[in-house]
Amino acid sequence: MKGVTFAAAFILTACLVIAGIALYPNIFGQAATNNNDLVFAFFLGPFCVLLFFAWIGEKIVLKVWKRKG
């Protein structure tokens, strides 16, 4: 896995968590202040899913790129 793929998934997940807390402060804001484990779960779950899809996308792009070259 390329470092760019990992970094992109990390940044997208961070933006997703921050946007969730900003858009739904009554739900996620309380979780962010009272229970840090819950915020870690909010981050880790989407991060793993995004990382998996980014890894699959990277494999597809690399195969297509090799065919063109």
C-alpha positions as CSV (number, residue, x, y, z in Angstrom):
1,M,0.0,0.0,0.0
2,K,1.3,3.4,-0.9
3,G,1.7,6.1,1.7
4,V,-0.5,8.4,-0.3
5,T,-3.4,6.0,0.0
6,F,-3.0,5.8,3.7
7,A,-2.7,9.6,4.1
8,A,-5.7,10.2,1.9
9,A,-7.8,7.8,4.0
10,F,-6.6,9.3,7.2
11,I,-7.4,12.9,6.0
12,L,-10.8,11.9,4.7
13,T,-11.7,10.2,8.0
14,A,-10.5,13.2,10.0
15,C,-12.7,15.5,7.9
16,L,-15.6,13.1,8.2
17,V,-15.4,13.0,12.0
18,I,-14.9,16.8,12.3
19,A,-17.9,17.4,10.0
20,G,-20.0,15.0,12.0
21,I,-19.2,16.8,15.2
22,A,-19.8,20.2,13.6
23,L,-23.1,19.2,12.0
24,Y,-24.6,17.2,14.9
25,P,-23.1,18.7,18.0
26,N,-26.0,17.4,20.2
27,I,-25.1,13.8,19.4
28,F,-21.4,13.7,18.5
29,G,-20.3,16.7,20.5
30,Q,-21.3,15.1,23.7
31,A,-19.5,11.9,22.7
32,A,-16.4,13.9,22.0
33,T,-16.3,15.6,25.4
34,N,-17.6,12.9,27.7
35,N,-16.3,9.6,26.3
36,N,-13.1,9.6,24.3
37,D,-13.5,5.8,23.5
38,L,-16.6,6.6,21.5
39,V,-14.8,9.2,19.4
40,F,-12.0,6.7,18.8
41,A,-14.5,4.2,17.6
42,F,-16.1,6.9,15.4
43,F,-12.6,7.4,13.9
44,L,-11.3,3.8,13.7
45,G,-14.4,2.3,12.1
46,P,-14.7,4.7,9.1
47,F,-10.9,4.8,8.8
48,C,-10.7,1.0,8.3
49,V,-13.5,1.1,5.8
50,L,-12.0,4.0,3.8
51,L,-8.6,2.4,3.9
52,F,-10.0,-0.8,2.5
53,F,-11.7,0.9,-0.3
54,A,-8.7,3.1,-1.0
55,W,-6.5,0.0,-1.1
56,I,-8.9,-1.7,-3.6
57,G,-9.0,1.5,-5.7
58,E,-5.2,1.7,-5.7
59,K,-5.0,-1.8,-7.0
60,I,-7.5,-1.1,-9.8
61,V,-5.7,2.2,-10.8
62,L,-2.3,0.5,-10.9
63,K,-3.6,-2.4,-13.1
64,V,-5.3,0.1,-15.5
65,W,-2.1,2.3,-15.5
66,K,0.0,-0.8,-16.4
67,R,-2.2,-1.7,-19.3
68,K,-2.0,1.8,-20.8
69,G,1.8,1.9,-20.4
